[in-house]
Amino acid sequence: MTRTGRGRKWLLLSGAALVVVAGGAALAARVLVDPEALRQQAIVAVRHQTGRTLRLGAIDVRIMPYPSVSIRDFGLSDMAGGARAEMLTAAGLDARVALLPLLHHEIRLEDVRLTRPDLLVERTADGRANWQMTPEPDDRPSGPAGSSSSTRWRVRIGSVRVQDAVLAWDDRQGHATGKAALDHVVLDGLTGGAPSFDVLGHRAGDGGASFTLAGHVGALASIQAGGQAGGAWPVHLAAAALADGRTTGSLTVEGTLADPARLRGYDVAVQAAVGRLADLDRLFPHAALPDIRDIALAAQVADMASGDGPSVPGLRMLRLRTGPADARQLAAGLRLAHLAVDAPTPADHIAVQADGALGERAFKLHGTLGTLSETLGAWRSRMATGMPVDIVLDADGGTAQLGGSLGGGQSALDIHATADHLALPGDQVLDRLTADAHVAMQGGETVQMSGLRLDAAQLALSGEAQWTKHGGTGGVPLLSGRLHADRLDFDALRGAPHPTPAPAVPAGPAAPAPPSDTMPAATAPDDAILPFERLRRLDADLDLSAAQVRLGGENYRDALAHVVLQGGRLVIDPLRAEGTDRHLNGRLSIDASGDVPRLSATLGSLVLPAEWAAPRVGIPQILRGPVQLVGTLEAQGRTRGGLRASLAGHLGLSLVNGAIDGAALGRLVGPAAAGDGASAGLRCLGVHMALGGGRAALDTIGLQTYRLSVTGHGTVGLAGQELDLHLLPQLLIGSTGAAMPVAVGGTLQAPHPRLDPAGPGGRFSLTLGPSAGIADPCPAALQAAREGQPGPAPGAAPKVRAPKALDFLRGLGILR
């Protein structure tokens, strides 16, 4: 081509460019010079593209140095039925206007800068979201091709810069709400194939709780009108949480969305790392996040929903690691040192490993749950769908295995457990335990336990039980079952020592113990409200039996009890067992159905360990050994003190071959009875009383240790435990003895003994004589206390050698 030809070509191209520029400039001038025309074209274009109403305030247009527009006060309407009239408002907008797109009836805004925007993002419970736009149908009549009347204007935005924005979200379908302040937002390439964003913000009201969000997505233009993308819509997000400038957590999301407008059809890889989960409380103050350290999460998350229903997140892969965690929200005292959860593929069962401690007991846990879909389905349905479980728990000296299926309306689990030493509530213990049971659960309404077998050093137990959620009175749960023990050692179960037998006689009387004004304190306050209301929360029907029982150092056989609890009324009838020297039988009832609980007991013969009974009755604990109770009792009240004060009936209590607190005995009858203050062997104790009118009238009191016999009578106030006792202590000294009447006042907690002027003319008396002449108090006292019921015989009467004369006087308390 000649030079002239090439010049002609460049000349033609330059002319064409000038025509285009001139046309664009002319059109720009036409549109921009008339702000009202620009306003109307923008409002119409936005309504056509989104179905929403654009509100524009004052408009200022400029041609030089480049075409631009400034708008003061504008807003975009919310969806129909939205939370507020406009989802987006701003004090102002400044932007450059591209010239060439005007030739195609397109108002393209670049470098848009918003002033104090306020954006609400919301989704209703039925899934409607205000970011989903519905373009208006184009129902205008067709005009000639290329005519301005047949071409709609449209608005497109290429890039955005925002400062000091407010973002609020209300997702009622996802149950998430919140508000954040956005310090800056940069959106670039919005009309291109990979729009990008960069956001810095903080929680409203806490500038130190900040976050960043950056990344890019697929072309916005590829999202079709129905919300679907033309293909897999790529997503790449990176977020970080900060507290006072320190990074507390990070998150990345990489994958695709099939329906970005409705956030549906996602398939993304998620990576998260958090140093301390509780630090995120500053960003999410109402989340009450637990204290979990060193979290590392990797997951493949996919939308498992089908049809037009709401999104259903599912997992294709999961890997979770944590460091120390405070898990008290799951169980009191639970702490985890490490947790690992793995499921490499959707077909793999979830593997779980953890180690930690429950209270002071360390444990390790490992096993498997169902697949990812099975486990998520069970969790979402609140166990309406089932999943397999196979878990092993190793604790200090023990192992528990749990296997079977859980959920799905009918769970079935096999349980096997072993323990070298297991501490139970109430200071109970089990040694060398092996336990097996099968548990079946039906729809959360019924739990059945069958094949129960417990073998331990303290017991051998078998049976079955059933719990029904609403099977009791007024819809309370009902517990029923049958339990049988081949052997049951209550003494070993309580870890209690056997009663101390009467000791051998010491070489000579010991010096009296240092004086003290009070008895050992009762462990429970008299005015504490007893938890009788618990009897109204459960009904029960239990048959209990035992072939061999050891209680208080004695052996029993063929024990039987039938326990019925219904509507707050507890009845134990019968309650019986056969002993070597006595037959135990009785009937107990507690009626807590009314405002004031009522108790009654018919005790043909009942044996209880003194160490167990005393603190529950609210009296000083000075005895050790099996106490035999005989009589009939009635009481009413809500506290120990109230029950004790209202006692009516008659009661006998006896104890043989047990032990008594020597110091307490000295405080009751005088320092000469205290011995060395240690526990003294008690050959016998028998007390019989009539109860009523707020007092116990003791018609029989008798006891004997290796060096002391006591007989007497008196009264005890039931409310304040005031004493008015008249006792005859008989001190055994060598081959002789001494007796002097004693009156005891004060209270059971702080007794005050004094000499009793019981002799002729109100004189004090002292009787000296051979010990053989002192009557044995045990037969008569035990006969009265047992009301004719049989019982074990006391050991042989004490025999002592003669002491020196000074020891005799010290024993009387005359010399110290």
ABEGO torsion letter per residue (X at the ends): XBAAAAAAAAAAAAAAAAAAAAAAAAAAAAAAABAAAAAAAAAAAAAAAAGBBBBBBBBBBBAOABBBBBBBEBBBBBBBGBABABABBBABBBBBBBAAAAAAGBBBBBGBBBBGBBBBBBBBAAGBBAABBBBBBBABBBBBBGBAAABBBBBBBABBBBBGBBBBBBBAAAGBBEBBBBABBBBBGAABABBBBBBBBBBBGBAABBBBBBEBBBBAAABBAAGBBABBBBBBBBBBBBBGGBBABBBBBBEBBABAAAGBGBBBBBBBBBABAAAAAAABAAAGBBBBBGBBBBBBBBBABBEABBBBBBBABBBBBBBBBBAAAABBGBBBABBBBBBABAABBBBBBBBBBBEABBBBBBEBBBBAAAAAAAAAAGGABBBBBBBBBBBBGBBBBBBEBBEGGBBBBBBBBBBABBBBBGGBBBBGBBBBBBBBBBGGABBBBBGBBBBBAABBBBEBBBBBAAABBGGBBBBBEBBBBABBBAAAAAGBBBBBBBBBBBABBBBBBBBBABBBBBABBAABBBBAAAAAABBBBBBBBBABBBBGGBBBBGBBBBBBBBGGBBBBOBBBBBBAABBBBBBBBBBAABABBBBBBBBABBBBBAAAAAAAAGBBBABBEBBBBBEBBBBBEABAAAAAAABBEBBBBBBBGBBBBAAAAAAAAEAAAAEAGBBBBBABBBBBBBBEGGBBBBABBBBBBAABBBBEBEBBBAAAGBBBBBBBBBBBBEABBBBBBBBBBEBAABBBBBBBBABBGGBBBBBBEBAAABBBAAAAAAAAAAGGBBBBBBBBBBBBBBBBAAAAAAAAGABX
